[in-house]
Amino acid sequence: MTELLDLDLPNGRLRVERSGPADAPAVVCVHGLTANLRSFDALREPLLAAGRQMVAIDLRGRGRSADTGPGTYGLDRHADDVVGVADALGLDTFAYVGWSMGALTGLEVVARAGARIPRLALLDAVGGMDDAAIAAVRAGTARLDAVVPTPEPYLDALKASGVFDPWDPFWDVYFTYELAPVDGGLSPSTSRSAVLEDLDVAGRDFTPLWADLTMPTLLVWASQDLGGGLIVPQDVRDEFLARVPTATLHAVDRNHYGIMVAPGVPEAITAHVTDAEHRPG
């Protein structure tokens, strides 16, 4: 029930993984800054059990999608790509799940195609990030220059960093997926220059886009800091909830990277995007 597709869009080739019946209601999942489509593996089983199809995207410059070169990145272009994927797959409507930069891209997708998105889940990003958290994210891009003989030393270094705590088998799959053959061994296929170009959005004001969020919107919020700061500071969280009447909060006692593997989070996201009742625990 899962197929890998390489879609040739106007701005480059994107790798897409489609799981579930192609005629089922769709949930489009968009990952974060240095991430890939394996970010949403924990969502597949609950979404398919709820009768949905899941469409996970490798954004350009990440995973198995094309690196389109300097000057071709930015949230506007990623949003265009997401809408392009939906068009190519014949998705007239689709729920949207975005994690980190994928959540910010979702704000841009709603600005373009909000009438097509009945429900929205934003995983720990709405704009207004703490400087310390941004610095931690920037420092984490250094891994993209690594060259290793096998996946094991790469995974060991990531485990030792303490950022992905507690370590979960999810991360073994996620980080192994991004490794690709190069001279000398394996290296992340994600383009560091693409990542740094997209990271320039960190200081942007996203609050004008909040007004477009008229559909039921779930904010999954990480309460633990990342490098001494939060990707969604508490005051930004509170302002977002006050200014978006359709928004609800699911708080998680993990940092920004740990939310997807926190107990109950895949179920809460699934319940929201499928308009079902969720009973924690």
C-alpha positions as CSV (number, residue, x, y, z in Angstrom):
1,M,0.0,0.0,0.0
2,T,3.1,2.3,-0.2
3,E,4.6,3.6,-3.4
4,L,7.6,5.9,-4.1
5,L,7.0,8.5,-6.8
6,D,9.4,10.9,-8.4
7,L,7.4,13.9,-9.6
8,D,8.8,16.2,-12.2
9,L,7.4,19.6,-11.1
10,P,8.2,22.9,-12.8
11,N,10.8,23.8,-10.2
12,G,12.5,20.4,-9.9
13,R,12.0,16.7,-9.2
14,L,10.5,15.7,-5.8
15,R,10.5,12.3,-4.2
16,V,7.1,11.5,-2.7
17,E,5.9,8.5,-0.7
18,R,2.2,7.7,-1.0
19,S,0.7,5.2,1.5
20,G,-2.8,3.9,1.5
21,P,-5.6,3.9,-1.1
22,A,-5.2,6.5,-3.7
23,D,-8.9,7.4,-3.6
24,A,-8.9,7.9,0.2
25,P,-9.0,11.3,1.8
26,A,-5.4,12.6,1.8
27,V,-3.1,13.9,4.5
28,V,0.0,15.7,3.1
29,C,3.0,15.7,5.4
30,V,5.9,18.2,5.1
31,H,9.1,17.9,7.1
32,G,11.5,20.3,8.7
33,L,14.7,22.2,7.8
34,T,17.2,19.3,7.7
35,A,14.7,16.5,7.7
36,N,13.1,14.1,5.2
37,L,9.9,12.2,4.5
38,R,10.8,9.5,7.1
39,S,9.8,12.2,9.7
40,F,6.2,10.9,9.5
41,D,6.7,7.1,9.7
42,A,5.0,7.1,13.1
43,L,1.9,8.6,11.5
44,R,1.5,6.0,8.8
45,E,-0.2,3.2,10.7
46,P,-2.8,5.4,12.6
47,L,-3.6,7.4,9.5
48,L,-4.2,4.3,7.3
49,A,-6.2,2.7,10.1
50,A,-8.4,5.8,10.0
51,G,-9.0,5.3,6.3
52,R,-6.7,8.0,5.0
53,Q,-3.9,8.0,2.5
54,M,-0.6,9.6,3.6
55,V,1.5,11.6,1.2
56,A,5.0,12.4,2.6
57,I,7.3,14.7,0.7
58,D,11.1,15.1,0.5
59,L,11.4,18.8,0.0
60,R,13.9,19.9,-2.7
61,G,17.5,19.7,-1.6
62,R,16.5,17.0,0.9
63,G,16.3,13.2,1.0
64,R,15.9,11.9,-2.5
65,S,14.6,15.1,-4.1
66,A,16.6,17.2,-6.5
67,D,19.0,19.9,-5.3
68,T,18.0,22.8,-7.5
69,G,21.0,25.1,-6.5
70,P,21.6,28.3,-4.8
71,G,19.0,31.0,-5.0
72,T,16.1,28.5,-5.6
73,Y,15.0,27.8,-2.1
74,G,12.7,29.6,0.4
75,L,9.3,28.9,1.9
76,D,7.5,30.4,-1.1
77,R,9.0,27.9,-3.4
78,H,8.4,25.0,-1.0
79,A,4.8,26.0,-0.7
80,D,4.5,26.1,-4.5
81,D,6.0,22.6,-4.6
82,V,3.5,21.3,-2.0
83,V,0.6,22.6,-4.1
84,G,2.3,21.1,-7.2
85,V,2.4,17.7,-5.5
86,A,-1.3,17.9,-4.6
87,D,-2.1,18.9,-8.2
88,A,0.0,16.1,-9.7
89,L,-1.7,13.5,-7.4
90,G,-5.2,14.8,-8.1
91,L,-5.8,15.9,-4.5
92,D,-8.6,18.5,-4.7
93,T,-8.6,18.7,-0.9
94,F,-6.0,17.5,1.7
95,A,-5.3,17.8,5.4
96,Y,-1.9,19.2,6.1
97,V,0.7,18.2,8.7
98,G,3.9,20.2,8.9
99,W,6.8,19.8,11.3
100,S,9.1,22.8,12.0
101,M,9.9,24.4,8.7
102,G,7.2,22.3,7.3
103,A,4.7,24.0,9.6
104,L,5.9,27.4,8.4
105,T,5.6,26.2,4.8
106,G,2.1,25.2,5.7
107,L,1.2,28.8,6.6
108,E,2.3,29.7,3.0
109,V,0.3,26.8,1.5
110,V,-2.8,27.9,3.3
111,A,-2.3,31.4,1.9
112,R,-2.3,29.9,-1.6
113,A,-4.8,27.1,-1.2
114,G,-6.6,27.4,2.1
115,A,-9.9,26.4,0.6
116,R,-8.4,23.0,-0.2
117,I,-7.2,22.3,3.4
118,P,-10.0,21.3,5.7
119,R,-7.7,20.6,8.7
120,L,-4.2,21.7,9.6
121,A,-1.6,20.4,12.1
122,L,1.4,22.6,12.9
123,L,4.2,20.7,14.8
124,D,6.2,23.2,16.9
125,A,6.5,26.2,14.6
126,V,4.4,29.2,14.0
127,G,7.1,31.9,13.8
128,G,8.9,34.0,16.5
129,M,11.6,31.5,17.5
130,D,14.1,32.1,20.3
131,D,17.6,33.1,19.2
132,A,19.1,30.3,21.2
133,A,16.9,27.7,19.6
134,I,17.8,29.0,16.1
135,A,21.5,28.8,17.0
136,A,21.1,25.2,18.1
137,V,19.3,24.4,14.8
138,R,22.1,26.1,12.8
139,A,24.8,24.2,14.7
140,G,23.0,21.0,13.9
141,T,23.5,21.5,10.2
142,A,27.2,20.7,10.6
143,R,26.3,17.0,10.4
144,L,25.4,17.4,6.8
145,D,29.1,17.6,5.9
146,A,29.9,14.2,7.5
147,V,31.4,11.4,5.5
148,V,31.3,8.0,7.2
149,P,32.2,4.4,6.1
150,T,28.9,3.0,7.4
151,P,25.8,4.3,9.1
152,E,26.8,3.2,12.5
153,P,29.4,6.0,13.4
154,Y,26.9,8.6,12.1
155,L,24.1,7.2,14.3
156,D,26.5,6.9,17.2
157,A,27.5,10.6,17.0
158,L,23.9,11.7,16.8
159,K,23.0,9.5,19.9
160,A,25.9,11.0,21.8
161,S,24.8,14.6,21.0
162,G,22.0,14.2,23.5
163,V,19.6,16.2,21.3
164,F,17.5,13.2,20.4
165,D,16.7,12.0,23.9
166,P,15.4,9.5,24.5
167,W,16.8,7.8,21.4
168,D,14.1,5.8,19.6
169,P,14.4,3.3,16.7
170,F,12.6,5.9,14.7
171,W,15.8,7.9,14.5
172,D,17.8,4.9,13.1
173,V,15.5,4.8,10.1
174,Y,15.2,8.6,9.8
175,F,19.0,9.3,9.7
176,T,20.0,6.2,7.8
177,Y,17.6,7.2,5.0
178,E,19.4,10.5,4.5
179,L,22.8,8.8,3.9
180,A,23.8,8.4,0.2
181,P,27.0,7.0,-1.4
182,V,29.9,9.4,-2.0
183,D,33.6,9.0,-2.6
184,G,34.9,7.7,0.7
185,G,31.7,6.2,2.0
186,L,28.3,7.7,2.9
187,S,27.2,11.3,3.4
188,P,23.9,13.0,4.0
189,S,22.1,13.7,0.7
190,T,20.5,16.9,2.1
191,S,22.2,20.0,0.8
192,R,23.6,22.2,3.6
193,S,23.6,25.2,1.3
194,A,19.8,24.7,0.7
195,V,19.3,24.3,4.4
196,L,21.2,27.5,5.3
197,E,19.3,29.4,2.5
198,D,16.0,28.3,4.1
199,L,17.2,29.1,7.6
200,D,17.2,32.8,6.6
201,V,13.5,32.8,7.3
202,A,14.2,32.6,11.0
203,G,13.7,36.3,11.7
204,R,10.6,36.7,9.5
205,D,7.3,37.9,10.9
206,F,4.7,35.2,10.2
207,T,1.9,36.7,12.2
208,P,0.1,38.2,9.1
209,L,-0.4,34.6,7.8
210,W,-2.2,33.5,11.0
211,A,-5.3,35.4,9.9
212,D,-5.7,32.8,7.1
213,L,-6.1,29.9,9.5
214,T,-9.8,29.6,9.5
215,M,-9.8,25.8,9.5
216,P,-9.4,23.7,12.7
217,T,-5.7,24.0,13.5
218,L,-3.7,21.9,16.0
219,L,-0.5,23.3,17.4
220,V,1.7,20.5,18.8
221,W,4.0,22.4,21.2
222,A,7.3,21.2,22.6
223,S,7.8,22.5,26.2
224,Q,11.4,21.5,26.6
225,D,14.1,23.9,25.4
226,L,16.5,23.3,22.5
227,G,19.9,24.8,23.2
228,G,18.4,27.1,25.9
229,G,15.5,28.4,23.8
230,L,12.2,27.3,22.4
231,I,11.1,27.1,18.7
232,V,7.7,28.4,19.9
233,P,8.3,30.6,22.9
234,Q,5.5,30.6,25.5
235,D,4.4,34.1,24.7
236,V,4.3,33.3,21.0
237,R,2.3,30.2,21.7
238,D,-0.2,32.2,23.8
239,E,-0.5,34.9,21.2
240,F,-1.1,32.4,18.4
241,L,-3.9,30.7,20.4
242,A,-5.5,34.0,21.2
243,R,-5.4,35.2,17.6
244,V,-6.4,32.0,15.9
245,P,-9.9,31.1,17.3
246,T,-9.8,27.7,15.4
247,A,-6.6,26.6,17.1
248,T,-6.2,24.0,19.8
249,L,-3.0,23.0,21.7
250,H,-1.4,19.7,22.4
251,A,1.6,20.2,24.7
252,V,4.4,17.7,24.8
253,D,7.1,17.3,27.4
254,R,9.9,16.9,24.8
255,N,12.1,19.2,22.8
256,H,11.5,20.2,19.2
257,Y,13.0,17.0,17.8
258,G,11.3,14.6,20.2
259,I,7.7,15.4,19.7
260,M,6.8,12.9,16.9
261,V,8.0,9.9,19.0
262,A,6.4,11.2,22.2
263,P,3.6,8.9,23.5
264,G,0.2,9.9,22.1
265,V,1.3,12.4,19.6
266,P,0.7,10.4,16.4
267,E,-2.7,9.6,17.7
268,A,-3.5,13.2,18.6
269,I,-2.5,14.4,15.1
270,T,-4.5,11.6,13.5
271,A,-7.5,12.4,15.5
272,H,-7.3,16.1,14.6
273,V,-6.8,15.7,10.8
274,T,-9.5,13.0,10.6
275,D,-11.9,15.0,12.8
276,A,-12.1,12.2,15.4
277,E,-12.2,12.2,19.1
278,H,-8.9,11.6,20.9
279,R,-8.6,10.2,24.4
280,P,-5.1,10.6,25.7
281,G,-3.5,7.6,27.3
